[in-house]
Amino acid sequence: MFGIGIPELLIILVIILIIFGVGKLPEIGSALGKGIKNFKKSVSDNNGTTDPPAKKPDEK
């Protein structure tokens, strides 16, 4: 996974805990989850529903 092992992930988690604190982590996780869910929904809704190309005006 991108060359990141367990020790590196633990260090990142500790840094996040120091910056945001324990109380903010559920809010951050919830916001991140909602953002990913909305992104997946918008991508799947747009599959196959692209607008047809615009017609060129008649040139004289």
Buried (B, 14 or more C-beta within 10 A) or exposed (E): EEEEEEEEEEEEEEEEEEEEEEEEEEEEEEEEEEEEEEEEEEEEEEEEEEEEEEEEEEEE
